[in-house]
């Protein structure tokens, strides 16, 4: 993909760099950088200076925590099984997560992009309902 860039945005920043990412989509901030501006940095021949980007600009997806909520009825063993089965945790890690939820009311099973998180929530809720347990699973934006 090649796109036409506003002047001043031809050096994409690395992920996590600096506070001024917002400027990368902005119009030229100096009149002299605007090719439409008389006396600016225009090449003075075509009336238009074009800078292209060959590398696509990537955007990091938003991330979502998938949480289990405590209740008084779902058996501990069932919760451990759910965490192993849907969040690919070892029995030991799943037990720790279950106990965290049991003691704190809520706990994180994993962090995913939106559609993966939504799928996990649906899978857990369907599985709990099928086994007639009131276990609740939710997602929250990080
Ligand atoms: N509190 C439940 C019990 O004592 C166990 C439990 C843990 C339930 C975690 C839900 O997300 C949960 N049987």
Boltz pocket constraint, residues with backbone or C-beta under 6 A from the ligand:
constraints:
  - pocket:
      binder: B
      contacts: [[A, 68], [A, 69], [A, 70], [A, 71], [A, 72], [A, 73], [A, 74], [A, 75], [A, 76], [A, 79], [A, 97], [A, 98], [A, 99], [A, 101], [A, 102], [A, 135], [A, 136]]
      max_distance: 6.0
